[in-house]
């Protein structure tokens, strides 16, 4: 029975780590520009060889 308490504690700690990582990413602007990465494939950046 004590292993269940240990696993519940571990899962709560892991969930808090992921929650902290999510808030850190949002605070640092990781998800500010959602449109440009999807359209980047449409840009022709390759220069033709002459």
C-alpha positions, 0 to 999 in steps of 0.5 A: 500500500505504501508504494501507491503513496510513493507513486502518487507523490512522484506523479504529482512532482512530475506534473508540477515540473511539466506545469512549471516548464509550460509557464516558463515557456509562456513567459519567455515567448516560446509561443508568440508567433504561431503563424510564421513557422507554418508558412515558412515552407512556402518561402523560396529561400534557395538561390538558383545556381548560375 
